Amino acid sequence: MKNSLWNIISIIVILSLSIMAFYLYEDNRTSHNKNAVLTEHKNLLEANVAKIEEQKKLLEDTIARLSVENGDAMARIGDYSARVEAIQSEYKTNMEGLLAEKNRLSSQIAVFDRELSDKNSEIKLLKKSLKNIDKKLRAVRPNGARGTQGVQSVQGTVSLEPIVVTRPKNVSGKIIEVNKDYGFVVMDLGSDDGISTGDTLFVSRKKAMLGKIVVEETAPKYSAAKVLYKSLGDAVLKGDTVTN
């Protein structure tokens, strides 16, 4: 009986120890697995930390490089701003000068326009006078006769005043207008220079004599003269010299 009881107790103790050993083994195995997982997590974290440190270093290097470039850019911007201000100042000065020159030229153009208008008016007057002279000459000398004798016409004999040809002394001027249609020229010599109707003057160019002209209408500063020969009229140009 005692042996049976002891056997039962022994079995119970062995079972209890077996159960405890199993639990201890399972607990140890679970702890080992947990340690392995934690170690793997630790390694992953350390790898991530190293990667982040590397990225941080790259960012710091990039920031440093950008800071240098930003400083250079700011310096260039300052230089460009100074150059732009200088160019704007120079442009403003040039524009002021150009505007002043424009105003000066506009004033000169206005003066020239007035002078041109006066000259055109005087030329028109001379042309009108020349036409009247041509009409009178054709009326009294229909056949181109010259001289101081009377001319026989339908109405009778017309007596003309003797033409006195005078020659001014020491005059020199320029041809300023040539009209080939009417065969006359305008020169910058007039009654103020001693020029009178009927005066005969010579036309030359670079000391080469071109021919003669006879004054038919005068004004204080200008005169209209008829070229004596039509072929010569084709040769007379603006700028030719007129002398007595």
C-alpha positions as CSV (number, residue, x, y, z in Angstrom):
1,M,0.0,0.0,0.0
2,K,2.7,2.3,0.9
3,N,4.6,1.5,-2.3
4,S,1.5,2.3,-4.4
5,L,1.1,5.6,-2.7
6,W,4.7,6.4,-3.1
7,N,4.5,5.5,-6.8
8,I,1.5,7.8,-7.2
9,I,3.4,10.6,-5.5
10,S,6.4,10.0,-7.6
11,I,4.4,10.0,-10.8
12,I,2.7,13.3,-9.7
13,V,6.1,14.8,-8.9
14,I,7.5,13.7,-12.2
15,L,4.5,15.0,-14.1
16,S,4.8,18.3,-12.2
17,L,8.5,18.6,-13.0
18,S,7.8,17.7,-16.6
19,I,5.1,20.3,-16.9
20,M,7.4,22.9,-15.3
21,A,10.3,21.9,-17.6
22,F,8.0,22.2,-20.6
23,Y,6.8,25.7,-19.5
24,L,10.4,26.8,-18.9
25,Y,11.5,25.5,-22.3
26,E,8.6,27.2,-24.0
27,D,9.3,30.4,-22.1
28,N,13.0,30.3,-23.0
29,R,12.2,29.5,-26.6
30,T,9.7,32.5,-26.7
31,S,12.2,34.8,-25.1
32,H,14.9,33.7,-27.6
33,N,12.5,34.4,-30.5
34,K,11.7,37.8,-29.0
35,N,15.4,38.6,-28.7
36,A,15.9,37.6,-32.3
37,V,13.1,39.8,-33.4
38,L,14.3,42.7,-31.3
39,T,17.8,42.3,-32.6
40,E,16.5,42.4,-36.2
41,H,14.5,45.5,-35.4
42,K,17.5,47.0,-33.8
43,N,19.6,46.3,-36.9
44,L,16.9,47.8,-39.1
45,L,16.7,50.9,-36.9
46,E,20.5,51.3,-37.0
47,A,20.5,50.9,-40.8
48,N,17.7,53.6,-41.1
49,V,19.6,55.8,-38.7
50,A,22.8,55.5,-40.8
51,K,20.8,56.2,-44.0
52,I,19.2,59.2,-42.4
53,E,22.6,60.5,-41.2
54,E,23.9,60.1,-44.7
55,Q,20.9,62.0,-46.1
56,K,21.4,64.7,-43.4
57,K,25.0,65.0,-44.5
58,L,24.0,65.4,-48.1
59,L,21.4,68.0,-47.2
60,E,24.0,69.9,-45.1
61,D,26.4,69.9,-48.0
62,T,23.7,71.0,-50.4
63,I,22.7,73.8,-48.1
64,A,26.3,75.0,-47.8
65,R,26.7,74.9,-51.6
66,L,23.4,76.8,-52.1
67,S,24.5,79.4,-49.5
68,V,27.7,80.0,-51.5
69,E,25.8,80.2,-54.7
70,N,23.2,82.5,-53.1
71,G,26.0,84.8,-52.0
72,D,27.5,84.9,-55.5
73,A,24.0,85.5,-57.0
74,M,23.4,88.4,-54.6
75,A,26.8,89.9,-55.5
76,R,26.0,89.6,-59.2
77,I,22.5,91.1,-58.7
78,G,24.1,94.1,-56.9
79,D,26.6,94.5,-59.8
80,Y,23.8,94.2,-62.4
81,S,21.6,96.7,-60.5
82,A,24.5,99.2,-60.5
83,R,25.0,98.7,-64.2
84,V,21.3,99.1,-64.9
85,E,21.2,102.3,-62.9
86,A,24.3,103.6,-64.8
87,I,22.7,102.7,-68.2
88,Q,19.4,104.3,-67.2
89,S,21.3,107.5,-66.2
90,E,23.2,107.5,-69.4
91,Y,20.1,106.9,-71.4
92,K,18.3,109.7,-69.6
93,T,21.2,112.0,-70.4
94,N,21.3,111.0,-74.0
95,M,17.6,111.4,-74.4
96,E,17.8,114.9,-72.9
97,G,20.6,115.7,-75.4
98,L,18.6,114.2,-78.3
99,L,15.5,116.1,-77.3
100,A,17.5,119.4,-77.1
101,E,19.0,118.6,-80.5
102,K,15.6,117.8,-81.9
103,N,14.2,121.1,-80.7
104,R,17.2,123.0,-82.1
105,L,16.8,121.2,-85.5
106,S,13.0,121.8,-85.4
107,S,13.7,125.5,-84.9
108,Q,16.2,125.6,-87.8
109,I,13.7,123.7,-90.0
110,A,11.1,126.3,-89.2
111,V,13.5,129.1,-90.1
112,F,14.4,127.2,-93.4
113,D,10.8,126.7,-94.2
114,R,10.1,130.4,-93.8
115,E,13.1,131.2,-96.0
116,L,12.1,128.6,-98.5
117,S,8.5,130.0,-98.6
118,D,9.9,133.5,-99.1
119,K,12.2,132.3,-101.9
120,N,9.4,130.4,-103.6
121,S,7.2,133.5,-103.4
122,E,10.0,135.6,-104.9
123,I,10.6,133.0,-107.6
124,K,6.9,132.9,-108.5
125,L,7.0,136.7,-108.7
126,L,10.0,136.6,-111.0
127,K,8.4,133.9,-113.2
128,K,5.2,136.0,-113.4
129,S,7.2,139.0,-114.4
130,L,9.2,137.0,-116.9
131,K,6.0,135.8,-118.5
132,N,4.7,139.3,-118.7
133,I,8.0,140.4,-120.3
134,D,7.8,137.5,-122.8
135,K,4.3,138.6,-123.7
136,K,5.3,142.2,-124.2
137,L,8.3,141.1,-126.3
138,R,6.2,138.9,-128.5
139,A,3.7,141.7,-128.9
140,V,6.2,144.3,-130.0
141,R,8.7,142.0,-131.7
142,P,6.8,139.1,-133.2
143,N,9.6,138.2,-135.5
144,G,12.3,138.3,-132.9
145,A,13.7,141.6,-134.1
146,R,16.1,143.4,-131.8
147,G,17.1,147.1,-131.6
148,T,15.7,150.5,-130.8
149,Q,13.9,151.2,-134.1
150,G,10.1,151.1,-134.5
151,V,8.3,147.8,-135.4
152,Q,5.6,147.8,-138.0
153,S,2.4,146.0,-136.6
154,V,-1.3,145.8,-137.6
155,Q,-2.0,148.9,-135.5
156,G,0.9,150.9,-136.9
157,T,4.5,151.7,-135.8
158,V,5.4,151.2,-132.1
159,S,8.3,153.3,-130.9
160,L,10.5,151.8,-128.2
161,E,12.6,153.6,-125.7
162,P,16.3,153.2,-126.3
163,I,17.7,150.3,-124.2
164,V,20.7,151.4,-122.2
165,V,22.8,148.5,-121.1
166,T,24.8,149.1,-117.9
167,R,27.3,146.8,-116.4
168,P,27.7,146.5,-112.6
169,K,31.1,146.6,-111.2
170,N,32.8,143.7,-109.4
171,V,29.8,141.5,-108.7
172,S,29.8,137.7,-108.2
173,G,27.0,135.4,-107.4
174,K,25.5,132.0,-107.9
175,I,22.7,130.5,-110.0
176,I,20.1,129.3,-107.5
177,E,17.3,128.2,-109.9
178,V,17.2,127.0,-113.5
179,N,14.0,126.8,-115.5
180,K,14.6,125.0,-118.8
181,D,10.9,125.3,-119.9
182,Y,11.0,129.1,-120.0
183,G,14.8,129.3,-120.6
184,F,15.6,131.6,-117.7
185,V,17.6,131.4,-114.5
186,V,17.4,133.0,-111.0
187,M,20.6,134.3,-109.3
188,D,21.3,135.6,-105.9
189,L,22.2,139.0,-107.1
190,G,19.7,141.8,-107.1
191,S,19.2,145.6,-107.1
192,D,21.0,145.8,-103.7
193,D,24.1,144.5,-105.6
194,G,23.8,147.1,-108.4
195,I,22.0,144.7,-110.8
196,S,19.6,146.4,-113.2
197,T,17.3,145.2,-116.0
198,G,19.2,144.7,-119.2
199,D,22.6,144.0,-117.5
200,T,24.6,141.3,-119.3
201,L,26.5,138.8,-117.1
202,F,28.7,135.8,-117.7
203,V,28.1,132.3,-116.4
204,S,31.1,130.0,-115.6
205,R,31.8,126.8,-113.8
206,K,35.3,126.1,-112.3
207,K,36.7,129.0,-114.4
208,A,35.3,127.5,-117.6
209,M,33.0,130.1,-119.4
210,L,29.6,128.8,-120.3
211,G,28.0,131.8,-121.8
212,K,25.9,135.0,-121.2
213,I,22.7,135.9,-119.5
214,V,20.7,139.1,-119.7
215,V,18.8,140.4,-116.7
216,E,15.1,140.9,-117.3
217,E,13.6,141.3,-113.8
218,T,15.2,142.4,-110.5
219,A,14.4,142.3,-106.8
220,P,16.5,143.5,-103.9
221,K,18.2,140.2,-103.3
222,Y,17.4,138.2,-106.5
223,S,17.2,138.6,-110.3
224,A,15.7,136.7,-113.1
225,A,17.8,136.5,-116.3
226,K,17.2,135.0,-119.7
227,V,19.8,132.7,-121.2
228,L,20.9,134.1,-124.6
229,Y,21.0,130.8,-126.3
230,K,18.7,127.8,-125.8
231,S,21.6,125.3,-126.1
232,L,23.4,127.2,-123.4
233,G,20.4,127.1,-121.2
234,D,20.6,123.3,-121.1
235,A,24.2,123.6,-119.9
236,V,23.6,126.1,-117.0
237,L,23.1,124.4,-113.7
238,K,22.4,125.4,-110.1
239,G,25.5,126.5,-108.4
240,D,27.2,128.0,-111.5
241,T,29.0,131.3,-110.9
242,V,27.7,134.6,-112.2
243,T,30.1,137.5,-112.8
244,N,30.1,140.7,-114.8
